[in-house]
Amino acid sequence: MTQPFNLDSTLEDIQAIKRTNVAELDERLDMRETSPLYNATAVNSIEIIQMLTTLKNYVDMVFADTAPRETLIRRMAERGLTPKPATKAKWRAIFNIDVPIGARFSLDRLNYTVIEKISNGQFILECETYGVIGNTEYGTLIPINYIDGLQTAQLVELLVPGEDEEDTEVMRRRYFNSFGSVSFGGNRADYKEKTLAQPGVGGVRVYRAWGGGGTVKLVIINSLYQKPTQTLVADVQEAVDPLYAQGEGLGYAPIDHSVTVFAVDEVSINIGLNITYQAGWTWDDIQANVQSVIEDYFVELAKEWAESEEDNAGLVIRISQIEYRLLNVSGVLDIANTQLNGGTANVQIAPDAIPKVGVING
């Protein structure tokens, strides 16, 4: 009897099927692997393999857990979801004169366009290139076209981080999360979904009735998992519920919801280290690496804040985590008795705060 097969059949399975089918033929025929009969069935087996591979690929595209980006986007559309597009970074720049709106400047490999005046000599510039690449450059701007009287032009502060197009696996997670909490009509999931869709926002926590009935508080973190600028806070406020008409339903907040947007706080954590160095190493040799390792840990905590489903949970900075990570730094032999803000215990910060590296003493 012919063996059945399914879409998970491997090449070895198909070859086994081929051998079984050959074995069911007349025993008087030559069925050795070098025989014409055996070789004739090999051609059919190749076609079976190709057919099963194609069918399995189609099945993978149908289900969201295995779908490639193109078909995952189509599945997301069935639930009213779309990928977050790439966005452009916005910067604050300082000039010795007022420059015209629309003026273009360059800095290394990137170009910037003046889009808004903040005050005399200060303007908001938008990077012309989409994505996180626009978040990295500081320094002197060079005008692309001549501007009379221009002497100094400095790009000084990242106001709204640029973002790359949403990663496929992040999209997939968001798709499955949509089944756990349905967003509609200004519920918690609705506020989170629409706030996270704003350019530069990396996370949000939602608080109801924080200032009385009908009030909503949104606390946001930027897409670099840092405290957002007031420019980003103002942009989100304008999108959700403009201050000049709060509760009127002019943003994505439902009518009669008075929404106020806040930036996540930053809490400085001073760290005292008691390090035993490897032979020939000193604090000056490892200080930069230690700073980098601790900053990476704090970014991980900020991501945890952004992704937490518990809006009232405060982050915990753990001494054990800091010591564990620093043991991997070249030049560190051992570490003990680490202090955080002068104490020997872990530090828990407020729910609306993220840690910031303060003074590190080695």
C-alpha positions, 0 to 999 in steps of 0.5 A: 500500500502506498505511504501517505505524505503531508506538507511537512514531508522531507526529502528523505520522506519522499525518497522513502515513498519512492522506494516503497512504490518501487517495491510494490511492483512486480517482484520479477522486475529489476528494482535496484537503484541503478535500474531503468525502472527505479530511475524512471520513478525518480523523475516523478519523485522530484515533481512531488517534492516541488509540488509539496514545497510549493503547497507548504509555502502557500500554507506558510503564507496563509497563517500569520505566525509564518507569513512573510512581510507582504502577506502579513501586511494583508492579514493585518489589514483584516484587523484594521492594522497597517505597518508603521511607516518610516519617519523623518527626524526633526532637529533644533538648529541655531543660526546667527540670523533668521533663515527662510523656511524651506532653506536646505542645509547639509551635514556630512551625508545628510540634508535638512530642510527648515520647516518651522521657526521657534524664535529668533535664530532658532528653527526646526529642521527636518532630515530629508532622509527617512529613518533612524539614520537621521538621529545621529548627526550633530554639528555645523550645517553647510547651506546648500544655497547661498544665504546672505548674512549667514555666518553660523549654523549649528544642529544642536538638539534632536527633537523628534527621532526618525524611525525606520519602517516597522520591523516584520517581527514587531508587526507580527507581535502587534497583530497577535496582541490585537486579539488580546485587547480590542481597541475601540472608542477611546478605551485603553487599547485604542489610546495605546494603538493611536499614540504609538502610531505617532512619529517618534513615540516608542511607548505610552502609559494610560491613566484614567480619571487622573484629574477627575472624571473624563480626564485621561493622562498619557505618559510617553517615551520616545522611540530611542527609549529616552525622555521625549522633548517638549516638541514631541510632547506637543506634537502628540498633544495636538494629535490626541486632544489639542490644548486649545479645545480639550474635550471637543473631540478634535483629535483622536480622543473621543469627545468629552475626553480631556487628555493631557500628554506628559513626558516620562521622567528621568531619575539619575542613578549614581553608581559606586563600584568596588572593582578588582582589576586584572593585572595591568588594568586601571579605572581609566582603562575601562571607564568608557566600557563600563559607562557603555554597559550600564547605559545599555542596561538602562536602555533595556529597562526603558524598553521594558517600561515602554512594552509593559502592560502594567501602567502602574509598575515601576522599574527596578534597577538591580545591583546583581544585573549591573555586576553580572554585566560588568564582569564581562568587561575586559580588565574586570576580575571581580566586583562586589559591594556595588552601591546605587545612590549611596545605598546597597539595595536595589532601587525602584523608581516611580511608575512614570520614570526611567533611569538615567546614568548619573555619576559612576565612581570606580 
